[in-house]
Amino acid sequence: MAVKRGLEKGFAGIITGASSGIGKALAIELATKYQARLVLNARNEAQLDETCKLVEKAGGKAIKALGDVSDESVLDGAVAACVQTFGNVDLLVNNAGLAKPGSVMKLTPADWERVFAVNFFAPLKAIYKVLPHFTSAEKGKIVNISSVAGKVSFPGSVCYAASKFALTGMSEGMAAEFTSKNIDVITVCPGWVRTEFFEKNNVASLKNPTFIASKNDLKGLVMRSLLSISSEECAKEIVKALEKGGSSELVLTHPGKFAERLAGICPPAMFGLAKLLPEELVDSSKPEEKN
């Protein structure tokens, strides 16, 4: 008998980085449409409590798993809470992310290790923790939130891009390998999404789409209407992919699609553009955060 590949009402899932941005928007969208029962993770307890309240208000169920995903015990707790409270795990969304902006010369190996711990190794460990439940049920869904930076690397975000390249490669390979096991893997590569991510990671205003889009000028209008999307728009695209069933890759935003396709068709052209990036965009941490 064929296994149903879409979403079912009241499914159980885990979303990391759910206190804001894509994770928060996705949790609310899944609660609204599917009355999802969710374990929600984040480090900020007040913001996470707010997301849980909104999920409950939307018709879903929510319990929190407070903590940093680079702490393996936090992942253990999230999976255990989902199984014990809701009876199973149907969905894992690896959304928590971290960036360390600035030039390579101003970063340290410790900076790289910290970014990889959150952006790559935490999703990897989380996947291994849910796989026994997925294989036992003979179905499951994984959403890995990567980035266009996981397809194209630019100066000033090399550390972040490297971690997302690793996540993208892992996600795409797993998608192929898990097909026969009825485990779907959605690899999401957004471009500019208007979230709190940039502010939280000390990205300078001139490189922050949320800040730029808030301005009532031509740059703000172009950013809002053409260059970026909202967290809610991103969440809706992810839900569409989950509803369709099967593994897939989503590259989001017009500039993101352009950059990804140009890099694939003509890598020297993209490399040429990367070399032209102004120094103020390369060393793009907030002035007070620079070394």
C-alpha positions in Angstrom: 0.0 0.0 0.0 1.4 3.4 -1.0 2.5 5.6 1.9 0.8 9.1 2.0 3.5 11.7 1.4 1.7 15.0 2.3 0.8 16.4 5.7 -1.9 15.1 7.9 -4.0 17.0 10.5 -2.5 17.0 13.9 0.9 15.7 12.9 3.7 16.0 15.4 6.9 17.9 14.7 10.0 19.7 16.0 11.1 23.2 14.9 14.4 24.7 16.0 15.0 28.4 16.1 11.2 29.0 16.5 11.3 32.2 18.5 11.3 34.5 15.4 11.6 34.7 11.7 11.1 31.6 9.5 10.8 29.2 12.4 8.1 31.2 14.1 6.1 31.9 10.9 6.3 28.2 9.9 5.0 27.1 13.3 2.0 29.4 13.1 1.3 28.4 9.5 1.4 24.7 10.3 -0.8 25.2 13.4 -3.3 27.2 11.3 -3.6 24.8 8.5 -3.0 21.4 10.2 -3.5 21.9 13.9 0.1 20.7 14.2 1.4 19.5 17.6 4.8 21.0 17.9 7.9 21.1 20.1 9.4 24.5 19.6 13.1 25.3 20.3 14.9 28.6 20.8 17.3 30.3 23.3 15.1 33.3 24.1 12.4 32.1 26.5 10.2 35.2 26.3 10.1 35.1 22.5 9.6 31.4 22.5 6.7 31.7 24.9 5.1 34.2 22.5 5.4 31.7 19.6 3.9 29.0 21.7 0.9 31.2 22.5 0.4 32.1 18.9 0.5 28.4 17.9 -2.1 27.5 20.5 -4.3 30.4 19.4 -4.0 29.2 15.8 -5.4 25.8 16.7 -2.2 23.8 17.3 -0.4 22.5 20.3 3.0 23.7 21.5 5.6 22.8 24.1 8.9 24.5 24.4 12.4 23.1 24.4 14.5 25.9 25.6 18.2 26.0 24.8 21.1 26.2 22.3 20.9 23.5 19.6 24.6 23.0 19.8 24.0 21.5 23.2 23.1 17.9 22.3 21.0 17.5 25.5 18.7 20.1 24.1 18.1 18.0 21.0 17.6 14.9 23.1 15.0 16.8 25.2 13.1 18.1 22.2 12.8 14.6 20.6 11.9 13.0 23.9 9.3 15.6 24.6 7.7 15.1 21.2 7.5 11.4 21.5 6.3 11.4 25.1 3.8 14.2 24.7 2.5 13.6 21.2 3.3 9.9 20.7 5.5 10.2 17.7 7.7 12.5 15.5 6.5 13.2 11.9 8.5 16.3 11.0 11.9 17.8 11.9 12.7 21.4 10.8 16.3 22.4 11.3 15.9 26.2 11.2 18.2 27.5 14.0 21.1 29.4 12.5 24.0 31.6 13.3 26.2 34.0 11.3 29.5 35.6 12.1 29.8 38.5 9.6 33.1 40.1 8.6 36.2 39.4 6.6 38.0 36.1 7.0 41.1 37.9 8.4 39.0 39.1 11.4 37.6 35.7 12.2 39.2 33.0 14.3 39.0 29.2 14.0 36.8 29.3 17.2 34.3 31.5 15.3 34.2 28.9 12.5 33.7 26.1 15.0 30.8 27.9 16.7 29.0 28.6 13.4 29.4 25.0 12.2 28.2 23.7 15.6 24.9 25.5 15.1 24.4 25.5 11.3 25.7 22.0 10.4 26.4 19.7 13.3 23.2 20.5 15.2 21.0 19.6 12.2 23.1 16.5 11.6 22.7 15.3 15.2 19.0 16.2 15.2 18.4 14.1 12.1 20.2 11.1 13.6 18.0 11.4 16.7 14.7 11.3 14.7 15.8 8.7 12.1 14.9 5.7 14.4 11.3 7.1 14.7 11.0 7.7 11.0 12.3 4.3 10.0 10.0 2.6 12.5 7.0 4.5 11.1 8.3 4.1 7.5 7.8 7.8 6.9 9.0 11.2 8.0 9.8 14.7 6.8 13.0 16.8 7.3 13.2 20.4 6.4 16.7 21.9 6.4 16.9 25.7 6.2 20.0 26.4 4.3 20.6 29.6 2.3 21.5 30.9 -1.2 24.8 31.4 0.7 24.9 27.6 0.7 25.0 27.7 -3.1 27.0 30.9 -3.7 29.7 32.2 -1.4 30.5 36.0 -1.2 33.3 37.8 0.6 32.2 38.9 4.1 30.1 35.8 4.7 32.6 33.0 3.9 32.2 31.3 7.3 28.4 31.4 7.2 28.4 30.2 3.5 30.8 27.4 4.2 28.5 26.0 7.0 25.5 26.4 4.7 27.3 24.7 1.8 27.9 21.8 4.1 24.3 21.7 5.2 23.1 21.9 1.5 25.4 19.1 0.5 24.3 16.9 3.4 20.6 17.7 2.7 20.7 17.0 -1.0 22.6 13.7 -0.5 20.2 12.5 2.3 17.2 13.4 0.1 18.5 10.9 -2.5 19.4 8.2 -0.1 16.2 8.4 2.0 13.8 8.2 -1.0 13.5 4.5 -0.7 12.7 4.8 3.0 9.7 7.2 2.5 11.6 10.0 4.2 11.3 13.3 2.5 14.0 16.0 2.7 13.2 19.6 1.8 16.3 21.7 1.3 15.4 25.4 1.6 17.8 28.0 0.2 16.3 31.5 0.8 17.9 34.7 -0.3 17.0 37.8 1.6 14.2 37.1 4.0 13.0 39.9 6.2 13.6 38.5 9.7 15.3 39.5 13.0 18.3 37.2 12.0 20.4 40.0 10.7 20.0 42.2 13.8 20.6 39.3 16.1 23.8 38.4 14.3 25.1 42.0 14.3 25.0 42.5 10.5 25.4 46.2 9.6 22.3 48.1 8.5 23.5 48.5 4.9 23.4 44.7 4.5 20.2 44.1 6.5 17.1 43.7 4.3 14.8 44.1 7.2 16.2 47.5 8.0 16.4 48.6 4.4 12.8 47.5 3.7 11.6 49.5 6.7 12.6 52.8 5.0 10.0 54.8 3.1 12.2 55.5 0.1 13.0 53.9 -3.3 15.5 51.5 -1.7 13.0 50.4 0.8 10.3 49.9 -1.8 12.6 47.8 -4.1 13.7 45.7 -1.2 10.1 45.0 0.0 8.6 44.4 -3.4 11.4 42.8 -5.4 14.6 41.8 -3.6 13.3 40.1 -0.4 10.3 38.2 1.0 8.7 38.1 4.4 9.1 35.2 6.9 5.4 34.4 6.2 5.9 34.1 2.5 8.9 31.8 3.1 6.8 29.6 5.4 4.0 29.3 2.9 6.5 28.1 0.2 7.8 25.5 2.6 4.3 24.2 3.5 3.5 23.9 -0.2 6.6 21.7 -0.6 5.6 19.6 2.4 2.1 19.2 1.1 3.3 18.1 -2.3 5.3 15.3 -0.8 8.6 14.0 -1.9 12.0 15.6 -1.6 12.8 18.9 -3.2 15.0 22.0 -3.1 13.5 25.5 -2.8 15.6 28.5 -3.9 13.7 31.6 -2.8 13.7 35.3 -3.8 14.4 36.7 -7.3 18.0 37.7 -6.5 18.6 34.3 -4.9 17.4 32.4 -8.0 19.5 34.7 -10.2 22.7 34.2 -8.2 22.2 30.4 -7.9 21.5 30.0 -11.6 24.4 32.3 -12.7 26.8 30.4 -10.5 25.6 27.2 -12.1 25.7 28.4 -15.7 28.7 30.6 -15.6 30.8 30.3 -12.4 33.5 32.8 -13.6 30.8 35.5 -14.0 29.6 35.0 -10.4 33.2 35.0 -9.2 33.8 38.2 -11.0 30.9 39.8 -9.3 32.0 38.5 -5.9 35.4 40.1 -6.3 33.8 43.5 -6.9 32.0 43.6 -3.6 32.9 46.9 -1.8 35.0 46.7 1.4 32.2 48.1 3.5 30.0 45.1 2.5 32.8 42.6 3.1 33.5 43.8 6.6 29.8 44.1 7.3 29.6 43.6 11.1 28.3 46.5 13.1 31.1 49.0 14.0 30.9 48.3 17.7 31.3 44.6 16.9 34.4 44.9 14.8 37.8 43.9 16.2 
